[in-house]
Amino acid sequence: MEKSYRHYYTRRISVLAVMTALAVISSLSFPMGLTFRVGTFIKISPVFIVTALTGCLYGWRGSTLVAALADIIQGMLFGGVSWLIVLTKVFTGAMFGLFLHKSYRITRIIIAVAVTQIIGSLGLTSLVLMFEYGMTVEGFYLRMVQTAVQLCLQPVVLWLLLPVADLPARIKKLAV
């Protein structure tokens, strides 16, 4: 009994480590990675896929941990760490975990994306960018465009990709 208990937590820690590595890799800029940058304050990144998938598998604790660690590691490797930005990533991870854990219906996906984009990206991240980096009103308007694009893009991508989170259960059913 103790062996299976250790096995469960070892697998969980391993998956969270892999998800953190995937989030760091997917946050790289376009010539090397998958993130598209437009100007200084606009960034469209596939990190939300990793965060949402982790939230689907492990809830708000797992997705918060992955989002925070990935942002800290990325900041240490490629630039300075802004602790206020890390807090906005923690918020995003927590919301994806709260809304998508064990249930990824399209309505929950839309609500999770709306909350993370409107409150997290447009609200909190824009405030941090204004205070720390001096973002102007024009930069805020560009962030509004980014939020509108993400509000359309993220639910479609998550609706197509989140059934992957159910793959281990489907394989287990086939094996029995």
One Martini backbone bead per residue (centre of mass of N, CA, C, O) as a GRO file, in nm:
protein
  176
    1MET     BB    1   0.057   0.063  -0.021
    2GLU     BB    2   0.301   0.254   0.001
    3LYS     BB    3   0.402   0.223  -0.289
    4SER     BB    4   0.154   0.356  -0.436
    5TYR     BB    5   0.175   0.625  -0.294
    6ARG     BB    6   0.454   0.698  -0.408
    7HIS     BB    7   0.386   0.664  -0.707
    8TYR     BB    8   0.177   0.888  -0.729
    9TYR     BB    9   0.367   1.129  -0.644
   10THR     BB   10   0.589   1.081  -0.850
   11ARG     BB   11   0.412   1.120  -1.100
   12ARG     BB   12   0.307   1.402  -1.032
   13ILE     BB   13   0.582   1.546  -1.020
   14SER     BB   14   0.671   1.469  -1.306
   15VAL     BB   15   0.440   1.607  -1.461
   16LEU     BB   16   0.487   1.893  -1.346
   17ALA     BB   17   0.775   1.918  -1.460
   18VAL     BB   18   0.699   1.887  -1.757
   19MET     BB   19   0.499   2.124  -1.766
   20THR     BB   20   0.705   2.339  -1.691
   21ALA     BB   21   0.891   2.293  -1.934
   22LEU     BB   22   0.676   2.349  -2.150
   23ALA     BB   23   0.617   2.640  -2.061
   24VAL     BB   24   0.900   2.751  -2.109
   25ILE     BB   25   0.928   2.671  -2.408
   26SER     BB   26   0.652   2.813  -2.508
   27SER     BB   27   0.767   3.115  -2.416
   28LEU     BB   28   0.928   3.155  -2.645
   29SER     BB   29   1.030   3.313  -2.899
   30PHE     BB   30   0.984   3.264  -3.234
   31PRO     BB   31   1.262   3.177  -3.354
   32MET     BB   32   1.258   2.938  -3.123
   33GLY     BB   33   0.951   2.944  -3.071
   34LEU     BB   34   0.583   3.022  -3.014
   35THR     BB   35   0.601   3.323  -2.962
   36PHE     BB   36   0.420   3.622  -3.025
   37ARG     BB   37   0.538   3.950  -3.104
   38VAL     BB   38   0.395   4.287  -3.054
   39GLY     BB   39   0.600   4.466  -2.954
   40THR     BB   40   0.606   4.513  -2.606
   41PHE     BB   41   0.288   4.433  -2.488
   42ILE     BB   42   0.255   4.196  -2.701
   43LYS     BB   43   0.146   3.849  -2.634
   44ILE     BB   44   0.139   3.527  -2.798
   45SER     BB   45   0.085   3.227  -2.609
   46PRO     BB   46   0.090   2.863  -2.537
   47VAL     BB   47   0.078   2.842  -2.218
   48PHE     BB   48  -0.227   2.800  -2.167
   49ILE     BB   49  -0.232   2.500  -2.238
   50VAL     BB   50  -0.063   2.395  -2.003
   51THR     BB   51  -0.226   2.524  -1.774
   52ALA     BB   52  -0.501   2.392  -1.846
   53LEU     BB   53  -0.410   2.097  -1.839
   54THR     BB   54  -0.318   2.104  -1.544
   55GLY     BB   55  -0.594   2.191  -1.431
   56CYS     BB   56  -0.743   1.939  -1.532
   57LEU     BB   57  -0.564   1.729  -1.371
   58TYR     BB   58  -0.478   1.910  -1.072
   59GLY     BB   59  -0.581   2.183  -1.052
   60TRP     BB   60  -0.501   2.474  -0.888
   61ARG     BB   61  -0.232   2.385  -0.768
   62GLY     BB   62  -0.086   2.281  -1.021
   63SER     BB   63  -0.126   2.533  -1.210
   64THR     BB   64   0.006   2.736  -1.021
   65LEU     BB   65   0.282   2.605  -1.003
   66VAL     BB   66   0.349   2.603  -1.304
   67ALA     BB   67   0.315   2.905  -1.363
   68ALA     BB   68   0.521   3.012  -1.157
   69LEU     BB   69   0.773   2.845  -1.228
   70ALA     BB   70   0.788   2.921  -1.528
   71ASP     BB   71   0.823   3.228  -1.484
   72ILE     BB   72   1.076   3.216  -1.308
   73ILE     BB   73   1.258   3.055  -1.500
   74GLN     BB   74   1.233   3.244  -1.739
   75GLY     BB   75   1.346   3.493  -1.589
   76MET     BB   76   1.626   3.365  -1.518
   77LEU     BB   77   1.711   3.290  -1.818
   78PHE     BB   78   1.584   3.569  -2.000
   79GLY     BB   79   1.535   3.750  -1.738
   80GLY     BB   80   1.366   3.925  -1.534
   81VAL     BB   81   1.181   3.916  -1.234
   82SER     BB   82   0.835   3.972  -1.195
   83TRP     BB   83   0.638   3.942  -0.922
   84LEU     BB   84   0.371   4.057  -1.035
   85ILE     BB   85   0.357   3.870  -1.280
   86VAL     BB   86   0.354   3.610  -1.119
   87LEU     BB   87   0.079   3.672  -0.985
   88THR     BB   88  -0.081   3.664  -1.251
   89LYS     BB   89  -0.009   3.368  -1.313
   90VAL     BB   90  -0.139   3.253  -1.062
   91PHE     BB   91  -0.424   3.341  -1.133
   92THR     BB   92  -0.445   3.186  -1.398
   93GLY     BB   93  -0.396   2.903  -1.281
   94ALA     BB   94  -0.629   2.905  -1.077
   95MET     BB   95  -0.862   2.945  -1.281
   96PHE     BB   96  -0.814   2.696  -1.455
   97GLY     BB   97  -0.838   2.495  -1.217
   98LEU     BB   98  -1.123   2.571  -1.114
   99PHE     BB   99  -1.282   2.538  -1.400
  100LEU     BB  100  -1.128   2.251  -1.527
  101HIS     BB  101  -1.154   2.045  -1.313
  102LYS     BB  102  -1.294   1.754  -1.442
  103SER     BB  103  -1.417   2.001  -1.636
  104TYR     BB  104  -1.447   2.070  -2.007
  105ARG     BB  105  -1.662   2.245  -2.091
  106ILE     BB  106  -1.737   2.508  -2.290
  107THR     BB  107  -1.841   2.697  -2.067
  108ARG     BB  108  -1.591   2.670  -1.881
  109ILE     BB  109  -1.387   2.767  -2.087
  110ILE     BB  110  -1.506   3.050  -2.137
  111ILE     BB  111  -1.493   3.145  -1.843
  112ALA     BB  112  -1.190   3.105  -1.797
  113VAL     BB  113  -1.095   3.291  -2.026
  114ALA     BB  114  -1.243   3.547  -1.941
  115VAL     BB  115  -1.115   3.579  -1.662
  116THR     BB  116  -0.811   3.569  -1.746
  117GLN     BB  117  -0.827   3.803  -1.956
  118ILE     BB  118  -0.978   4.037  -1.814
  119ILE     BB  119  -0.847   4.026  -1.529
  120GLY     BB  120  -0.555   3.931  -1.579
  121SER     BB  121  -0.455   4.071  -1.844
  122LEU     BB  122  -0.607   4.348  -1.863
  123GLY     BB  123  -0.583   4.421  -1.564
  124LEU     BB  124  -0.326   4.323  -1.400
  125THR     BB  125  -0.103   4.336  -1.619
  126SER     BB  126  -0.151   4.632  -1.697
  127LEU     BB  127  -0.085   4.751  -1.423
  128VAL     BB  128   0.203   4.647  -1.408
  129LEU     BB  129   0.300   4.782  -1.673
  130MET     BB  130   0.245   5.071  -1.575
  131PHE     BB  131   0.422   5.070  -1.312
  132GLU     BB  132   0.699   4.932  -1.420
  133TYR     BB  133   0.702   5.033  -1.758
  134GLY     BB  134   0.513   5.269  -1.865
  135MET     BB  135   0.244   5.228  -1.984
  136THR     BB  136   0.030   5.342  -2.207
  137VAL     BB  137  -0.269   5.394  -2.355
  138GLU     BB  138  -0.187   5.261  -2.621
  139GLY     BB  139  -0.099   4.996  -2.487
  140PHE     BB  140  -0.381   4.932  -2.378
  141TYR     BB  141  -0.520   4.909  -2.653
  142LEU     BB  142  -0.345   4.672  -2.746
  143ARG     BB  143  -0.437   4.484  -2.513
  144MET     BB  144  -0.730   4.476  -2.604
  145VAL     BB  145  -0.672   4.331  -2.868
  146GLN     BB  146  -0.538   4.085  -2.742
  147THR     BB  147  -0.784   3.998  -2.576
  148ALA     BB  148  -0.975   3.957  -2.816
  149VAL     BB  149  -0.808   3.738  -2.951
  150GLN     BB  150  -0.797   3.543  -2.707
  151LEU     BB  151  -1.109   3.510  -2.673
  152CYS     BB  152  -1.123   3.355  -2.953
  153LEU     BB  153  -0.881   3.143  -2.941
  154GLN     BB  154  -0.873   2.977  -2.670
  155PRO     BB  155  -1.143   2.813  -2.672
  156VAL     BB  156  -1.082   2.653  -2.929
  157VAL     BB  157  -0.817   2.520  -2.844
  158LEU     BB  158  -0.922   2.389  -2.580
  159TRP     BB  159  -1.157   2.226  -2.705
  160LEU     BB  160  -0.954   2.051  -2.882
  161LEU     BB  161  -0.726   1.967  -2.642
  162LEU     BB  162  -0.856   1.867  -2.359
  163PRO     BB  163  -0.920   1.561  -2.422
  164VAL     BB  164  -0.627   1.470  -2.350
  165ALA     BB  165  -0.675   1.452  -2.037
  166ASP     BB  166  -0.856   1.176  -2.088
  167LEU     BB  167  -0.661   0.954  -2.203
  168PRO     BB  168  -0.589   0.763  -1.960
  169ALA     BB  169  -0.886   0.669  -1.914
  170ARG     BB  170  -0.928   0.550  -2.198
  171ILE     BB  171  -0.700   0.341  -2.184
  172LYS     BB  172  -0.800   0.192  -1.934
  173LYS     BB  173  -1.070   0.098  -2.061
  174LEU     BB  174  -0.936  -0.069  -2.291
  175ALA     BB  175  -0.766  -0.269  -2.099
  176VAL     BB  176  -1.029  -0.404  -1.947
   0.00000   0.00000   0.00000
